[in-house]
Amino acid sequence: MKNTIYILALFICGTAVAQEQPSEVTEEVKIKTIKQNNGKNVTEKKIKMVTRETSNVKLDDSDAEKINQNRVNATTKVEKKIMVAKNSNNFKTLSKVTYYTVGDSNYMFTPQNYGFDVANNQDSKYTTIAKAWITKANGSYIIKGETLNGVGYFDKNGNFIVEYFDDTSNSIKSTMYNKDSRAIK
């Protein structure tokens, strides 16, 4: 009986793990030492930059029956953390920015004390297009932007959904930004 329960548990867990979408993750860590001279003392500070790039692995549908399949360009998510050393090996995170790349469009989500900023890359410069303020309601954000104002929240899959009032149809509509940052209406 005990063995049957173990086998069942292993089968269920193995099946659940096998259902995940394949992804490719690369991480680069750089540590730089910066010397500061204030006229009296020379101090050294270590700065650590961690860049983590995650992309979904997607294969060409026309190669479905082949062993060596061609990959299709997928969305890439890049997270960059900048940390400063408190002492020799203990680093404190100064900032964390998440970048999303979809085709030629790049978006940046920057955490703030009030929530986060959403910016997109226009003419090689990131411009803030919306701000999201966290509310007292569990997990809700008030969104105010150039083209969209409403209430937003993250669903269980990590998608960000904004609900807003549409004047032309006189109704509530929603826009879903899936976690690879493509807008779906």
C-alpha positions, 0 to 999 in steps of 0.5 A, spaced: 500 500 500 505 504 501 509 503 495 502 504 491 502 511 494 509 513 492 508 510 485 502 514 484 505 521 487 511 520 483 507 519 477 502 525 478 508 530 480 512 527 474 506 529 469 505 536 472 513 537 471 513 535 464 507 540 462 511 546 463 513 550 457 520 549 455 524 555 456 532 558 455 535 561 461 542 565 461 545 569 466 551 573 466 554 576 473 559 582 473 562 585 479 566 592 478 570 595 483 569 603 483 574 607 487 572 614 490 576 620 492 573 625 496 579 629 497 581 626 504 580 618 503 579 613 497 574 608 498 572 602 494 565 599 493 563 593 489 558 593 484 554 587 482 550 587 475 546 581 474 543 580 467 538 574 467 535 573 460 529 568 459 526 566 453 521 561 451 523 555 446 518 555 440 519 550 434 517 551 427 510 548 426 512 546 419 518 541 422 513 538 427 515 531 424 522 532 424 528 530 429 532 537 428 527 542 428 528 550 426 527 555 432 522 560 431 524 567 434 520 568 441 519 573 446 525 575 451 524 577 458 531 580 461 531 582 468 537 586 470 539 587 478 544 592 480 547 591 487 552 594 491 556 591 497 555 592 504 561 588 506 565 583 502 560 578 500 553 581 502 550 585 496 544 590 497 539 590 491 539 598 489 534 597 483 531 591 479 528 593 472 525 588 467 525 588 460 520 585 455 522 584 447 517 582 442 519 583 435 522 590 434 518 593 440 521 593 447 518 595 454 521 596 461 517 595 467 520 599 473 518 598 480 517 604 484 515 605 491 507 607 489 507 601 484 511 601 477 512 605 471 511 602 464 516 605 458 517 603 451 523 604 447 522 610 442 527 612 438 533 608 442 530 612 448 525 609 453 519 613 455 514 612 460 507 611 457 504 609 464 504 609 471 501 603 475 499 605 483 498 599 488 491 600 491 489 597 498 485 592 494 488 586 494 493 586 488 489 591 484 493 597 481 490 604 478 493 605 471 494 612 468 497 613 461 497 616 455 492 611 451 489 607 457 486 609 464 483 604 468 484 598 473 489 593 473 491 586 476 495 580 475 492 574 474 494 567 476 498 566 470 502 572 470 498 576 465 497 583 467 489 585 465 487 593 465 479 594 465 477 601 463 471 605 460 470 605 453 466 612 451 465 610 444 461 603 446 459 606 453 462 599 456 467 596 460 473 593 456 479 590 458 486 589 455 490 583 457 498 584 457 501 577 457 507 575 460 511 576 454 508 583 453 504 583 447 497 586 448 491 582 446 484 586 446 
